[in-house]
Amino acid sequence: MSENKEKSAWSAKNPYMSKITECYVLNGEGSRKETRHVVFDLGDSGLDYKVGDALGVLSENPEETVNLLIETAGWDESQIVSTRSGEVTLREALKKDFEIHRVNKKFVNSLSEKVTSSGMRITVKLIESYREPVAGSGPNWMGGDAPLQSELLPSIPGDDPVGRVDTLASDPKAMEDYIWSRDYIDVLRDFDVNYSAEEFLELADKLKPRLYSIASSHDAHPGFVELTVGIVRYSHHGRDRGGLCTVYLADEVEVNETDVGVFMSPTKSFVLPADTSTDIIMVGPGTGIAPFRAFMEQRIYDGGSGKNWLFFGDQSEKTEFYYKESIESWLDEGHLYEFTTAWSRDQAEKIYVQHRLKEHGARIWEWFERGAYFYICGDKTYMAKDVHRALIDIAKEHGGMSDEDATYFIEKTMMKEEKRYLRDVY
């Protein structure tokens, strides 16, 4: 078997069973966040990767959630059921094969066949909450500055539970508002309905792997792959919860003991320039720094003459300065040409990476004119949009362009034609 064929044998359906050798917290004391550096041993897998790639991780559901779901539904945990893993107990299926940490629309729609006029209990209350990142979309990164936000859980109009189910089925916003904070345990309790284990497994989604931007160069760390993972924890409806894979890695996986399924998810576009003399600008607030740690390690290993400029930000320098020692070493040794920070909570006004970009707009435009590549990694909902707008403003102010021409330059010329504005956003 050739080396390439051997590498391709590992996939989401056939993961390599790795062990974690390190899993430590990067945050300083007093941080409201929990960000971990996680190292996987690739052993004899033959797995290889390049910087910019992602690692697929197969997680398991929390033991407590599995137990509570079985108890709430009144199922027999030893019942044998058929899954993609074969014939297994219901407990094992719920632990490893199905998504149970968040209810899906298919299950809520099925309530129309179960609910009676006396069968629903919904508690409406003011809560403090985080919204969990979209499952499987990338690192569980909450943005450089994601404060708790008070939200009023939706009240479904009408006293008749059947009418309430009809409202959920007919109103997409009501459906989204209802399911984003609930799992199957919540729904079974809200509507006081019964499902057999077989009915439930027909409706539940299969457990999907989560993808994380790789935070290491394989040349710098042969035989290992490293991640920067933001652990997502929150509380809804009287129960503590969290991001499925992040809490699994932090709480259930034992270092050097637990087998964890992994595979590589290569990128075709989020890559370093082939010419190592090309300058690069990297914008990676929060855990968005992950691929740029990898980029820096690779650029140092390759020994090119291209300059490296890193923009990084988070809430506070004291508690969220991830990889501080490495960054200071890169600066001292001349590998990192410039390091620009945006600590949002360290002064009265909120400062984010897009503000720093505009402050340095003249020099960034000079770099663009010399052919520099621009990279961004992180939250696409807010941060990436703000950075994108900042680039257009820079092209207008320092390139002397109209809004239309600046937009064309950033979105067409740099992104699509020259492919030197590259994004890893989720």
N, C-alpha and C positions, 0 to 999 in steps of 0.2 A: 504493500500500500504506500502511495506517495505521501509526502509530508502534508501537502495541501488537502488531500482526501482525508487524512487523519484529522486535521484540524476541523474540517467541515462536518465531521461526524457529530460534533457537539452542537446542540440546538435547543430551542425551547421545549421540544418534544423529547429530546434526549440530552439533558443537561449533564455537564461534568459535576460530580459531587466533590466540591471543594471544602476546605476548612478555613475559618477566619483565624488569622494569627495575631491581629491587633484590632481593637475596637475602643478607641479612647475619645474622650470629650475634648473638643478644641476650645470651647468657650472659657472665659475667665470667670472667677467667682462673682456671683450676683447677676449673671446674665439671665434674661427671660427666655433665652433660646437654649436648645440642646443640639449641637452640631458635632458629629463624630467623624473621625478618620478611621476608615475600615479597610483592612488589608486581607486579600484572599490569596491563598496558596494555590498556584496552578499545577503543582506537582508534576505528574507524568502525562498530563493531558495533551501536550503538544499545542495548546492554545497560544496564539500570538495575537497581538493587536498593535495598532498605531495610535498616536495621540489624536484625539478628536473622536475616537470610537466610543461606544457605550457598552456597558456590561449589563446583561440581562440577569436578574436575580429571581429565583423562585422562592416565594415565602410561604408561610403557613398562617392560618388564622389563630388568634389568641386562644389559649386553653379555656380561659374564663368565658369568652364569648361562645365557644362551642358548648360548654357545659350549660350555660344559661339558655341557649337556644333549644337544646334537647329537653331541658326541664320545662321551659315555657310551652313548647309544642307537645309535650307528653309522649315523646318517642322513646323507643327502645334502642339505646346506644349500640347494642350488640347485633342489631338486625343487619343481615347481609344485603348489600345493595350492589348494583353494577355501575361502574364508573370507567373512565378512561384508564384507570390503574388496574382494572379487572374487578374481581369479586372481593369487596372489602367490607368491613363493618361500617355502619352509619357514622360512628364517631370518627373513624379514619377519613371517610369521604368528606365530612364537614371540616376536618382539620386541614386537609391537603388538596382537595380537588375542586372546591366550590367557593365563590365569593360570598361571604356571609356578613362582611363588615358594613355593607351598605345595600339597602333594598333597591331592586331594579323596577323599571316601569311595568315590565311584563307581570311581575307579581302583584303590584298595586292594581293593575287592570283586571287581574283574575279575581279580585275581591268582589266584583259584581256578581259572581256566582256563589259567593259565600256569605255575604253580609245580609243580615236581617234587620228589621226595624229597631231591634233592641241590642244590636251587636256592635256598638262602637263607643269607644271612650277616647276623646282627644283632650289633652291638657294644653292650654295655651298659656304661655308664660314668657316673661322677659328673660332672655338669657345672655350670657357673655360667650362669644363663640369665635372660632376660626373656621373658615371654610377649608376643607381638605383639598389639596391639589388633585387634578384629574388623574385617576388611576392609570398607571402605566405610561404616563406622558413624559416622564423624565424625573430628574431628581426632585424630592419632596421639598422644594425651595419655596419659602413663604414670602420671598421678596426681601430686599435689604431692610425694609422697615414695615412690618405687617402687624399693626397694633390690634388688640382685641377690639371688636366692634359689637355694640349692643344691637340685637335684632329681635323683632317681635315675630315669633313663630306664627305662620299663617292660620287664620281661623277659617275653616271651610264652612260656608254659609249653610243654614238649614239644620233642622233638628233630626231629620231622617237620615240614618246612616247610608241608606241606598242613594239618596240624593247627594250626599257628600262624596260617595264613590263616583257617581256620575260627573260631579264637578271636577274631580281629579282627572277623570278620563277625558273630559272635553276641554279643559283649560290647561295648556302646556305650562304656563307659568305657575299655576297652582300645583301641578304635578312636580315641577322642578323644586319649588319651595318646600314641598312636603318631603321629598325623598332625600334631599342633600344632607339632612341632619339625622336621618333615621336608618336603622338596620332592620332586619326581619323580626327581631325580638320586639322592637318598638311597635311595628305594625300589627303583629299578633296580639299584643296587649291593647293597642288602640281600638282595634275592631273586634276583639274577642272572638276570633274565628279559629277553626281547626283545619289543618292540612295533614294528610298522611305524609310519611317520609318520601314516598314515591312521587306524590304530587309536587312536593317542595323541590325535589331534585330536578324535575322536569322544567321548573320555572327559573331556578337559580342559574346564574352565569357560572361558567367554568372559571376557575382561578387562573388569572393571567400573570405572567412575569412582569416585573417592573424594570425599567431601563434607567441607568444612572450614567452620567458622563464620567468617563474615566479620568482620574486625577493623577496619573503617573505615566511616565515613559517606560516602556518595557526594556529599552536599552539601559535605563538608569536603575531599574529594579527587575532584573531578569528572574523569571519564574514566579512573579507576583503581579497582582493588579490591585490598584488602590482607588478608593472612593472618598468623596466628601459628602456626607449624608446629613441632612437636616431632619432631626427626629420630630415628627408631628404628634403633638398630644393636645387633647381638648376634652371638654366635658359637655354632654348634651343630655337632656331628659333624665337627669339624676345619675348618669353613669359616665365614668372616665373612658375615653376612647383614644384612638390615634390612627396615624397612617399605617396601613396594613403592613407593608414591608419594613418601614423604618422602625416601628415598635418591635417587630419580629427580630430584626438585627440587634436592636439595643437590649431587649429584655429576655428573649428566649434562646438566642444562639449563644452557646458557650464557646469561648475562645479555645481553639485547638481540640475541640470535642465534637461539636455538632456538624453534620454534613449539610451543606447548603448547595443546591443546584444552581449552576451558573453557565452562561454561554456568551459569546461575543456578538455584538450588533455593530458591524462596521459602518462607517460613514463614507459617503462618496464626495461630499461637498465641504464639510467642516474640517479642512486640512490646512497644514502649513504650506506656504509658498515653496515650490520646488527649488527656487533660487535662495540659498541661505543668506545672501547679501541683502535681501529685501527687508525693509523695516516693517514692523507690525505694531498695531495698537490693539490692546485687549481690554474689554470692559466686562467685568465679572463681579458684580456685587453679591454679597451673601455666599451661598454655596455655588453661585455661578463662577466662582474662582476655580472650581475643580479642573476644567480642561486647560486652564491657563497655567496651573501648576505643572501639568503635563507638558504643555507647550514650552515652558521655560526649561524644564529638564531636558527636553529633546533639543532645543536650540543650543543649550550649553554642550550637550553631547556631540552635536553635529559640528560645533565650532565655527559657525558662519559669522560674517561681519555685520549682519543686519541688526539694527537697533530694536530694542523691545521696550514698549511703554505700556504699563499696566495701570488701569483705573480700577479701584476696589472700594467698596463701601458697605456699611452695615450700620447698626444702631450706635455702637460706642467702641472707641479704640481700646478701652480697657477690657471689654468683654468679648468682642467679636473680631479681633485682629488675628484671623486664621493664618497659620503658617508664617508667623512673624519672624521667627529665626531664619527660615529659609529665604524670605524676601529680603531681610536685612543683609544676609550673606550675598545674595545675588547683586544687591546694590553695591556692597563693599568691594566685590570682585569685578565689578564693571559689566556683569552679564545683563542686568536690568538697567537700561538707560535712564528711565524715569518711572517713578511710582507716585500716583496721584490718588488721594483718599477722599472719601465723602462720608463722614460720620454724622448720621442724621440727628442723633440725640445729644451731641456733645456741645451744643450751643442753642441759643434761644430759637433761631430760625432753622427750619429743616433744610438740610443740604443733601442732595442726591447726586449720583454720577452724571446725570444729564446737565446739572448746573456746572459741574467741574469741566465737562467737555466744552461748554460755551465759553467759560472763562479762558480756556486754552485754545479757543477757536482759531486764532491766527496761525499758531504753530501746527495744529492738526491739519489745517488747509495746506500748509507747506509740505507736510508729510504726504498728504494725498497727491499733491502735484509731483512729488518724487516717486510715486508709485506704491506707497505703503498700503498694506492690507489692514482692514478693520474688522475686528471680531467682537461679537457680543454673545454672552451666555446668561440665561436667567429667565425671569418672569416675562411672558409675552403680553399679558393683559395690561400692565401699566408701565413697568420699567422699559421694556423694549420699545414700546410706542413712543415714550418720552425721549429716549435716546435717538430714535429714528428722526423725530421732529427736530431735535437739536442738530443733527447732521445737516438737515435741509437748511436750517437757519444759518449754520456755519457756511454752507455753500453760497447762500445769499449775501451774507455780510462780508465774507472774506474772499469770495470768488466773484463778487459783483454780478451775481445772477438774479434773474427774476424768480419769483416763487415757482413758476411753471418749469423754468430751466433747471433750477436747483433740485426740484423734485425728480425731474428726468435724470439728472446726473447721478443722484443717490440711488434711485430705484431701478433705473435701466442701465446706465453706463457702468456704475460700480458693482451693482448686485448681479445683473444678468449678463452683460456683455464682457466685462473684465473679470468678473467673479472674484473681486477683492473686498467685498463687504459681505461677510459670512456670519450666519446666526445659528445658534443652538438654543432655541427658546421653547418654552413649554407652559 
